[in-house]
Amino acid sequence: MTTELRDIRKEEFKLFQDYVYKNVGISLADHKITLVQGRLSKRLRALGLNSYQEYYDYMIADRSGEEEYHLISAISTNVTQFFRESSQWDFLKEELPNILSKKEDKRLRIWSAACSSGEEPYSLSMFLHSNMRDSAQWDISILATDISRRVLSKAEKGVYEEKDMQGVQRNALSLYFTIEKNEAGDNIYRVTDQIKKPITFKMFNLVYDSFSAYASRFDVIFCRNVMIYFDAETQRRLISHYHKALLDNGLLFVGHSESLTRNKEEFKLIKPSIYRKT
């Protein structure tokens, strides 16, 4: 019979703190010990483990990386939605003609960093298709990256349930999705090949992987609600990497709870959560 799961000890929490910071770059403050306990407890019960030390040892012994995925998913919040933050899309619609007018080579490069299950890059592809009259004549590339192989796999499939479609307008549903039925008879929505075509999905760790892997610089970068997981120095370095990765006057979109106060010399605030490279 399984004994009752006891509370996480400080020394156990420290193990997870150090592991997550070293391998992912996420900074877990001491006051998050209760949050981590609450989120990991379900996984421990599912595995029949009685202590957080046992779970840590189990995760370290797992060479597949599957258990690390469960850990990272538990301590981070993958909240995403099609066309999330409508004010940012309104701004991008106003700014798009200006961006395109300066692109003599007709090359457009956009990066959806921390793309999660794909709603953001697919929103970008739909947005460009509906707001560019001659999109077929352009060389459009959308890079979509995330640290999790599992969410990238879901993103690449491009299949969503009814509950995922709240941000998609009715005309876009008919234009950019095929509607099918799952085994339960419920509607599922599959992104069309036309919208998938410009998107490349790749694993990428924003803290530890090399930005030099991407030779082409970007016109626009979306990195929303990611920096909240990093400490101040990691945030500063990440924004400096984005500054180098953007073309002159390129745009950076962040979450509404995030700001670039430590990188004022590199970016100019245009509107809340929207910055331009200086």
C-alpha positions as a printed Julia matrix, in Angstrom:
278×3 Matrix{Float64}:
   0.0    0.0     0.0
   1.3    3.46   -0.94
   2.09   5.7     2.02
   0.83   9.27    2.18
   2.86  11.74    0.14
   4.72  14.08    2.45
   5.48  17.76    1.84
   8.49  18.69   -0.22
  11.59  19.45    1.84
  13.73  22.53    1.25
  16.7   20.43    0.19
  14.48  18.57   -2.31
  13.14  21.83   -3.7
  16.74  23.03   -4.08
  17.47  20.01   -6.28
  14.67  21.04   -8.65
  15.69  24.7    -8.48
  19.23  23.9    -9.54
  18.24  21.37  -12.2
  15.69  23.62  -13.89
  17.99  26.64  -13.86
  20.96  24.68  -15.19
  19.1   22.8   -17.93
  16.27  25.14  -18.92
  17.19  28.58  -17.61
  13.99  28.99  -15.62
  14.52  30.65  -12.25
  12.38  29.25   -9.43
  12.26  31.69   -6.51
  12.25  30.25   -2.98
   8.66  31.37   -2.41
   7.49  29.04   -5.22
   8.14  25.95   -3.16
   4.41  25.48   -2.46
   3.52  25.96   -6.11
   6.1   23.39   -7.21
   4.86  20.92   -4.6
   1.27  21.33   -5.72
   2.06  20.9    -9.39
   4.44  17.97   -9.02
   2.32  16.06   -6.51
  -0.03  14.8    -9.23
   2.9   13.35  -11.15
   4.3   11.65   -8.06
   0.94  10.02   -7.33
   0.63   8.88  -10.94
   4.03   7.19  -10.66
   3.35   5.76   -7.2
   6.26   7.62   -5.62
   6.28   8.7    -1.99
   8.82  11.51   -1.89
  10.14  14.31   -4.07
  13.65  12.89   -3.7
  12.37   9.65   -5.26
  10.86  11.66   -8.11
  14.06  13.62   -8.66
  16.07  10.39   -8.82
  13.49   8.9   -11.19
  13.72  11.9   -13.5
  17.52  11.92  -13.53
  17.57   8.21  -14.39
  15.19   8.72  -17.34
  17.43   8.99  -20.41
  14.53   9.58  -22.82
  13.91  13.12  -21.58
  10.23  12.29  -21.19
  10.21  12.95  -17.46
  12.0   16.26  -17.85
   9.12  17.26  -20.13
   6.64  16.47  -17.34
   8.7   18.51  -14.89
   8.95  21.57  -17.14
   5.27  21.36  -18.09
   4.34  21.25  -14.4
   6.3   24.32  -13.36
   5.53  26.48  -16.41
   2.17  27.56  -17.77
   1.66  26.94  -21.48
  -1.25  29.31  -21.99
  -1.74  30.04  -25.67
  -4.54  30.92  -28.04
  -5.11  31.82  -31.66
  -4.71  35.6   -32.18
  -4.03  36.2   -28.51
  -3.6   39.87  -27.45
  -5.79  41.55  -30.06
  -4.13  44.97  -29.65
  -0.84  43.52  -30.92
  -2.5   42.13  -34.03
  -4.23  45.47  -34.63
  -0.86  47.22  -34.46
   0.78  44.68  -36.76
  -1.99  45.17  -39.31
  -1.35  48.93  -39.31
   2.41  48.46  -39.5
   2.52  45.7   -42.12
   2.37  47.99  -45.2
   5.32  49.96  -43.83
   7.31  46.76  -43.25
   6.57  45.42  -46.72
   7.35  48.7   -48.5
  10.98  48.46  -47.38
  11.47  44.86  -48.5
  12.81  45.1   -52.05
  13.88  41.47  -51.93
  10.35  40.38  -50.93
  11.76  38.28  -48.09
   9.84  38.29  -44.81
  11.25  36.53  -41.75
   9.31  36.09  -38.49
  10.23  34.14  -35.35
   7.64  32.73  -32.97
   9.8   31.95  -29.94
   8.29  29.58  -27.36
   5.55  28.68  -29.82
   4.02  26.02  -27.55
   1.31  24.01  -29.37
   1.39  26.13  -32.51
  -1.45  28.61  -32.21
   0.88  31.62  -32.48
   2.79  30.68  -35.67
  -0.41  29.52  -37.35
  -2.02  32.84  -36.39
   0.93  34.62  -38.01
   0.6   32.59  -41.2
  -3.16  33.23  -41.39
  -2.62  36.91  -40.64
  -0.12  37.33  -43.48
  -2.23  35.38  -45.93
  -5.3   37.52  -45.21
  -3.48  40.88  -45.11
  -1.08  40.54  -48.06
  -2.71  40.67  -51.48
   0.33  39.18  -53.18
   1.59  36.84  -50.45
   2.2   34.08  -53.0
   4.87  36.26  -54.62
   6.8   36.66  -51.37
   9.45  34.51  -49.75
   7.82  34.16  -46.33
   9.38  32.12  -43.54
   8.05  31.69  -40.01
  10.38  30.0   -37.54
   8.5   28.42  -34.62
  10.6   27.14  -31.73
  10.01  25.63  -28.32
  11.98  23.71  -25.73
   9.48  20.84  -25.59
   9.54  18.09  -28.19
   6.03  17.05  -27.2
   4.33  20.41  -27.77
   6.25  20.81  -31.03
   4.88  17.46  -32.16
   1.35  18.69  -31.46
   2.09  21.97  -33.2
   3.39  20.25  -36.32
   0.21  18.19  -36.6
  -1.9   21.36  -36.56
  -5.02  19.65  -35.24
  -7.2   21.44  -32.68
 -10.4   20.89  -30.77
 -13.49  23.1   -30.62
 -12.33  24.7   -27.35
  -9.1   25.86  -29.02
 -10.82  27.85  -31.76
 -12.2   30.8   -29.76
  -9.84  33.38  -31.26
 -10.45  32.35  -34.89
 -13.06  34.28  -36.87
 -15.71  32.31  -38.73
 -14.42  33.17  -42.22
 -10.91  32.08  -41.22
 -12.28  28.74  -40.02
 -13.62  27.96  -43.48
 -10.56  29.31  -45.31
  -7.71  27.9   -43.26
  -9.03  24.73  -41.59
 -10.65  21.5   -42.65
 -13.28  20.25  -40.24
 -13.29  16.56  -39.36
 -14.8   14.33  -36.7
 -12.9   12.51  -33.98
 -13.83   9.09  -32.59
 -16.26  10.71  -30.15
 -18.02  12.49  -32.99
 -16.78  15.93  -31.98
 -15.44  18.48  -34.46
 -11.69  18.76  -34.85
  -9.98  21.43  -36.93
  -6.96  20.69  -39.11
  -4.77  23.54  -40.38
  -4.54  23.56  -44.19
  -1.25  22.87  -45.97
  -1.35  26.41  -47.35
  -1.03  27.84  -43.83
   1.48  25.22  -42.72
   3.8   25.77  -45.69
   5.81  28.83  -44.5
   6.32  27.48  -40.96
   9.34  25.54  -39.74
   9.13  23.98  -36.25
  12.35  23.38  -34.32
  13.46  22.66  -30.77
  15.38  25.58  -29.28
  16.4   26.55  -25.75
  16.28  30.35  -25.54
  18.78  30.42  -22.69
  21.4   27.84  -23.63
  21.23  27.25  -27.39
  23.21  29.4   -29.84
  21.37  32.16  -31.7
  24.07  31.98  -34.37
  22.28  28.88  -35.65
  19.97  31.24  -37.53
  21.96  33.17  -40.12
  19.02  35.15  -41.49
  17.86  38.0   -39.3
  14.21  38.62  -38.58
  11.72  41.39  -39.34
   9.53  40.47  -36.38
  10.01  38.37  -33.24
   7.2   37.22  -30.96
   8.39  36.19  -27.48
   5.37  36.53  -25.24
   5.06  35.54  -21.59
   8.44  33.82  -21.53
  10.71  36.25  -19.69
   8.59  35.97  -16.55
  10.3   32.62  -15.94
  13.85  34.03  -16.1
  15.94  36.02  -13.64
  16.98  39.6   -14.43
  20.37  38.77  -15.93
  18.94  36.0   -18.12
  16.25  38.4   -19.34
  18.87  41.01  -20.21
  20.96  38.52  -22.19
  17.92  37.16  -24.03
  16.79  40.62  -25.13
  20.31  41.42  -26.33
  20.23  38.23  -28.4
  16.93  39.34  -29.92
  18.43  42.74  -30.71
  21.17  41.05  -32.74
  18.7   38.66  -34.37
  16.43  41.45  -35.63
  16.95  43.51  -38.75
  17.23  47.29  -38.35
  13.91  48.72  -37.07
  12.65  45.19  -36.46
   9.75  44.63  -34.07
   9.7   42.65  -30.83
   6.39  41.62  -29.26
   6.42  40.54  -25.6
   3.72  39.72  -23.04
   1.7   42.55  -21.5
   3.2   41.81  -18.07
   6.75  42.05  -19.44
   9.01  45.02  -20.15
  12.49  45.76  -21.49
  13.57  48.24  -18.84
  17.1   46.78  -18.7
  17.65  47.11  -22.46
  16.48  50.67  -23.09
  19.46  51.43  -25.32
  18.57  48.54  -27.63
  14.82  48.95  -28.04
  12.3   51.77  -28.17
   8.84  51.29  -26.66
   6.21  51.82  -29.36
   3.13  50.67  -27.45
   2.69  48.54  -24.33
   4.36  45.16  -25.06
   5.57  46.31  -28.52
   9.18  47.42  -29.11
  11.26  48.52  -32.07
  14.98  47.85  -32.44
  17.06  51.03  -32.21
